[in-house]
């Protein structure tokens, strides 16, 4: 693409801006996903209180959205290819790289849905909010595929290694989360067994009292 451009002009600057913000957005989304995977059931990370983890997660998410918006606007403004603004939201609306840019639109739509439901959390049921929020985990692999398939820079060299490092970090975090869930399972089973053990004597006592009432003259 740059071979057809003599010197630095507005199109070249937009091209660099679009690629750079796209890479930073991918790194920020990876950080947000890792933070969500590594947080314990109590909403904490080692060495950080719960309010700090919540604030870090929220701020990283908002910064990621800002970089995604700049990435979209610079890609649309670049006159080298024609990408309509609607393609950022409507999948398959772009005549250029229809499928790969469509993946980016799907990822962006998921981000918008998560942000909107988070802002309206007090007015939504917990089940609805949690259901939408869980789709954020699908945002990252879709965004990663969009980065790899729509940009030749991400398919070789240092940027390709960076993309692979993001995948490796996510895989390690997922493995850690599954291992932590497996360690918590026996404890949960013991709690359930203890509650059932406590419930049985109480139920027997109630049945015994009911039987006494029916046998009294």
N, C-alpha and C positions, 0 to 999 in steps of 0.2 A: 504494500500500500504506500509506504513512504518513498519508494523508488520513483513514483510519479509526481513527487512534490519537490520543488526546488526551494531549499531554505525553509525557514520557520515562518509559517503563516497561520491564519486563524484556523484553517482546517487541520493543520498539523498539531496545533495546540489543543484543539478539541479532541483529536485522536488520542494524544497522550493523556489528557485529563480523563477521558472515558475509560481507557485501559487502567490507569493508575487507581481511580476510584473504584473500579470493579474489583481489582485485586485487594484493596484495603477492605472493601465491603465483605469479600469472602473471608478474610481473616477475622473480621469482627463477628460475622455470623458463626464462624467456627468457635470463637471464644464464648459467644453466648450459648451455643449448644453444649460446649464442654462444661460451662458453669452449671447449666441445668442438669447435666448428667452426674456431676460430682457432688452436688448439694445433697446432704443427708435428709432423712425423713423429717428431721427437726428444722430444716431450712437453713443449715449452717455449713460452713466450710472450716477446716482446721485453722484455728487462729483468728477467725473472723466471727463477730456476733451476727445474729440473724438480720438486723436492720442494715448492716453493712453489705451483706450478701444481696439483699433485696435491692438496695440502692445501686450496687455495682451491676446487677443484672439489668435493671431498668435503664441505666445510663448507657451501657454498652449497646442495648437494643436500639435506643433512640439514635445514638451515633451511627450505628449500622444503617438505619433507615435514611439518615441524612446523606451518607455516602452513596446509597443505592439511588436516591433521588438525583443527586448530582451526576452519577453514572448514566442514568437514563436521559437526563436533559442534555448532557454533552454528546451522547450518542445520537440523539434526535437532531441536535443543532449541527452536527457534522454534515457538510454538504457532499462529502465523498460518496455516501450511499443515502438512499431515501428511506428513512424509517419514520413512520407516522407516530405521533405521540400516543395515539390510542393503542399502539402495539405494546406499550408498557403495561397496560392493564388487561387488554383483550388478547387472549392467546391466539396465535396463528393469524393475527391481523397484519403482520408485516410481510410485504412482498420479498424482502431480503432476509435470507436465512430464516424462513418461516418457522420451522420446527424448533430450531435452537433458540431463537428469540422468544418463541412461545413458552419455552421452559422458564425463561426469565420472568415472563409475565405471570406465570403460575406461582412462582416463588414470591413475587412482589404482591400478588393478591393475598397469599397466605399471611404475609407480614402485615398488610393492611387490616385483614380480619382479626388478627391477634391484637393489634394495637387498639382497634375500635372496641372490641369486646373487653379489653383491659380497662379502657376509659369508662365503659358503661358497666363495670363489674357489679356495682352496687344495685343496679337495676335488673340484673340477669340472675337466673338460677345458677347454682354452683355446677350442676351437671352440664348446662349449656356452655358456661364459661370454660369449664375444664375440657369439654369436648373440642371446642375451637382452639383452646390453648395447646392441646396435644398435637394439633396439626402443625405446630411450629417445628416439631421434629422432622416433618417431611419437607420443610422449607429448605433445610441445609442440603440434602442430597440433590434436590432439584436445582438449587442455585449452583452447586458444584458442577453438575452436568452442563448447565448453561455456560459456565465459565470455560469449561474444557472444550465444548463443541463449537461455541461461537467465536472463540479467539484462538488464532493459530499460535500466539505467543505463549499460551498456557499449555501447549502440547509438546514443548521441547525446552531444553535449557533449564535455567534456575527456577523459572516460574513453574515448570512442570514438577520439579522436585519439591517446590513449596506446596503445590496442590497435593502431591503424594504425602507430604508431611501432615497436612490437614487430615487426610483420610486415616493415616496411622494414628494420629492423636484421638480421633473420634472412635476408632475401633478399640483402642486401649481403654478409653473412658467407658464405652459400652460394656466391655469385659469386666471392668472394675465394678460397674453398677450391678451387673448380673451376679457377680460373686458376692457383693454386699447383700443383695436380696436373698441369695441362698443362705448366707449366714444368719439373716434375720428370721428365716422361715422356722427353724426349730424353736426359737424363742416365742414366735407367734403361736406355734402349736402348743407350747407349754402353757401359755396364758389361756388359750381356749380350753385346754384340759382342766386347768385350775378353776376356771369359771364354771365349767360343767360340773366339776366335783362339788363346788360350793352350792350350785343350784339344786343338785339332787337331794341333799338332806333337807333343804328348805321345802322342796316339793313334797318330800315324804312327810314332813311335819304338818303341812297343810292338809294332806290327805288324811293323816291320822286324826286331826282335829275335826275334819268333816265327818269322818266315820263315827267319832264319839257323839257328835250332835245327832246323827241319824239313829243311833242306838239308845239314846236317852229316852225315858218314858215321857 
